[in-house]
């Protein structure tokens, strides 16, 4: 217990234990006296019964309120909720689980226990009170007259006097509203407890000793018989409403589930006909279905394996803490918990109600969550250890947080368990060998980024044969959670082959001593497969002991914040309290931060402000919960009235929530943005009106569709609920087969040929609007190839794609300029020889080269053709020949002629010769015009270049997005998005990176908010980060919550990014499960990329530039370009040196570690000055100086492209182009970088030569040049 208590609590602990024993003794004595009296004759009973032990009259009235303490049996609970039908209690011993009673049963148990007399309503005459008296309330310590007026207001009276005259009285606590320990909005999200009899004291409960009662190995029929006996006994205990006895626990412990007993569920198996009928009669239809399903996954763990896992945990230093078993079955891991770990709290989760019920009967002091792991809402980073045997199976579990990863069930359990494990904690789970040996790396890489593999043990294939009757190959994986997510791919992520050529995980190839058998290839269901054959006469327990000895690691303590190191007055965090939130414990304010809750020391006035806002916050959360769960209007109205009273009372005394004093007091609470949004503030800073939440329904509950009649309806529901074509879901909705649905929807959905090529990352089916868009020429080629092999499947694809092919552009519709990078160098060379009539002997030495690396054109041998009149007179000048002019033109440069003169100091100085420059530029224009006349003149060349251009730049058909089917679950029903807004949301959800270039007032804010919420709901992203102008963060938060009142958002303040607070705030982003985080532009720049990623990107740039310099030198590029690249190279080297000099002082949460996988940038034109390299000179709008903020954003966009496949970034601006068309190229670099690379347009000069042209305009500034866009 020591680790859970602070020094003061440790001092009081022995005294508390003694008081508990006295309390239990008193209760037991009371029970015995009642039993004696109930068995005595009536006269004797009346004579002997003491007045204080007399039965409490049924006329006595009890009254309950949220937060009241209540005693059932020997245990103490707190009331979470109470109504006419049910009561839910908070268990101090097991805070993650709640106890639930019917109201009738609860009333009875309360009356039975004399320690509940404090709940009796005592009728006393009103008494005078000292007006200066103070009372302790949930509003803090305040003068009695202030408190009276607050209570009167909350009770619906205009004044305390009115309330007093009608018989209301302050005192004894029954007429106040105490602050609940667990906020009402958390209740429905709690784990379902399976504590059968919370009224039975812990002392009366039996914990089965599995170590002393091991289950022997028996045959299938005997296993079946034992299962049936255990189920019948369980149902008997349930019918008699009692716990099992010690003798009955032995029978229950022999239940081993139905893994390997599929014969008992086969009605056509005559050998098992009797068992089939018996099983059908013993189980309910729901239990039978669950049992039949478990034949695939329920393989209970042998004691030797459990012992080995605990030895590994013990070897790493685990002694006590919170343990999670995510699929506990009948609780074998609980029963085998070593004596040295008995002070731990172990939490079990089990989907099968039979197994969960038996587990609770065997381990009566442990609470079991009887639900699927995917349904639990356990807190992240809470458990010190995770142990167990996860379900095996070739199917997936639906959990929107993880759906996008497409985990099989065993991999899903690993992923979710890792999130529940705290940093430094250790997880030891048994899993299918598929986790380590499957071909795809995705799952192992996911795990490796979040945890370090301390060791793995491969079990022989007979490990589970004893109690499950099945031969499966499984592994024990032991992992330690990292304190932050890192981009890593260790060796064990990959596969390798052993000396016998058997493919397996590289860890086992490198560590054969961890394989407890011989790896062999045997014949399996799908051909030859690897298995682990046990060694003859091998002792599994001894083998496991040797393997565990090879595993090294140490469980690290959870580090407290630096501020707490001097004096730790904190207490363990209550998982029911939201992280980074205030709460009240024993009338004292605490603030939860991760695993601890710290007392808050503030002035009395600030304390009352905080308590008042806690009460308002809890009421708002309750109201949100009531609306989300679709409670009756009467209950919602009652809570709205309560919220109005709380707010009016608070604001009357302490002012607006958005006032400076209240903001200062409560801004660190994670719900402060929600409270701020309760007030609509006018331009004068005064309250304009209360938010709609005070009087209207602001959340429309979503009721999922469970069945449809047609395939079209099933498709619409699937898109709305899953954002994809989920064929299994559609089959369930419609009752149709996959083939029937596909036939009905042919032409609306298409089979994806890439899926058939074995690409597991590609969906099997695509919507028509997606499939018939994009590069449709390339898609048509693929479809034709597939149709040759499977004409019945892909003929419809070919026909549909042929109809949407873009019309080929003709030569007259294509504007091509000299220097366009898509032109073949041979054609340019042919034009030069044609124009200048280059002699044949000179043609051998004059060559045209183009470098895709630098987007640089070079003409080799420019001076070789001396004496050519056309080169030196017709199209050239005495100062520059035509070959040089053409080279400048190819590189998008204007020709300029300089004279060099010496200054007074003898230094040469370049002076523009305007006359010669004008002559040369006129020749340049002549050459350009000649090129326009020549390029399309030859039919063969015209056809070839038109085809090349159309395939390269005229193959993409834009996708038309339709957002009419989107559900927008949780959106304010008073707000209806317009059609273009819904379509914009669809673009963000289903398309790639997106630019919202709508005009001011078109609704970009709501588009982004709705897209973020839908992305989170559909599992398309985990966390969205909004980067907005600094002065608009609060306005953004208000509008966000106006559209989605129940959203969980975090909003940065100026104070959060001060040096002393920045790390802490970034930690909040990283550890919080927010729907969205809103920060300012300047704050965004203060969150760095990791040093490793910065270094990798800079080294890549350095490598590219070094290669560019080498290529320019090979092609005799001009010194100007080489110098530019050398300058860039030097700058990058300086940055690398600076990075390499940085030490661990940069201990700050990096952008990668925030967990952000979708970025929304509002007013994105703020980042328009992104550095680019170009050969152009003096062209307006081209910036060649680096803007750090833009480079930082570009790096983060590239990272998001990497982890999301180009779907993680959304820009919004009303002015995408303000000064120059260069800004359009910059936007493409941010949002479509991979597309630019694919088309060879990543260099600005390549892009500009294809889509732009430099022109000279006399009316412009002295620079006189600008870049204009041309539509080709």
Secondary structure, 3 states (H helix, E strand, C coil): CHHHCCHHHHHHHHHHHHHHHHHHHHHHHHHHHHHHHHHCCHHHHHHHCCHHHCCCCCCCCECCCCCCEEEECCEEEEEEEECCCEEEEEECCCCCEEEEEEHHHHHHHHHHCHHHHHHECCCCCCCCCCCCCEEEECCEEEEHHHHHHHHHHHCCCCCHHHHHHCCCCCCCCCCCCCCCCCCHHHHHHCECECCCCCCCCHHHCCECCHHHCCCCCCCHHHHHHHHHHHHHHHHHHHHCCCCCCHHHHHHHHCCCCCCCCHHHHCCCCHHHHHHHHHHHHHCCHHHHHHHHHHCCCCCCCCHHHHHHHHHHHHHCCCCCCEEEECCCCCCHHHHCCCHHHCCCEEEEECCCHHHHHHHHHHECCCCEECCCHHHCCCCCCCEEEEEEECCCCCCECCCCCCHHHCCEHHHHHHHHHHHHEEEEEEEEEEEECHHHHCCCCHHHHHHHHHEEEEEEEECCCCCCHHHHCCCCCEEEEEEEECCCCCCCCCHHHCEEECCCCCEEEHHHHHCHHHECCEEEEEEECCEEEEEEECCCCCCHHHHHHHHHHCCCCCCCCCCCCHHHCCCCCCEECCCCCCCCEEEEECCEEEEEECCEEEECCCCHHHHHHHHHHHHHHHHHHHHHHHHHCCCCHHHHHHHHHHHHHHHHHHHHHHCCCCCHHHHHHHCCCCCHHHHHCCEEECCCCCEEEECHHHCCCCCCCCCCCCCCCCHHHHHHHHHHHHCCCCHHHHHHHHCCCHHHHHHHCECCEEECHHHHCCCCCCCCEEEHHHHCCEEHHHHHHHHHHHHHHCHHHHHHHHHHHHHCCCCCCCHHHCCCCCCCCCCCHHHHHHHHHHHHCCCHHHHCCCEEEEECCCCEEEEECCCCCCCCHHHHHHCCCCCCCHHHHHHHHHCCCCCCCEEEEECCCCCEEEEECHHHHHHHHHHHHHHHHHHHHHHCCCHHHHHHHHHHHHHHHCCEECCCCCCCCCCCCCCCCCCCCCHHHHHHHHHHHHCCCEEECCCCCCCHHHHHHHHHHHHHHCCCCCCEEEEECHHHHHHHHHHHHHHCCCCCEEECCCHHHCHHHHHHHHHHHHHCCCCEEEEEHHHHCCCCCCHHHHHHHHHHHHHHHHHHHHHHHHCCCCHHHHHHHHHHHHHHHHHHHHHHHCCCCCCCCCHHHHCCCEEEEECHHHHCCCCCCCCCCCCCCCCCCCCHHHHHHHHHHHHHHHHHCCCCEEEECCCCCCCCCHHHHHHHHHHCHHHHHHCCCCCHHHHHHHHEEEEECCCCCCCCEEEEECCC
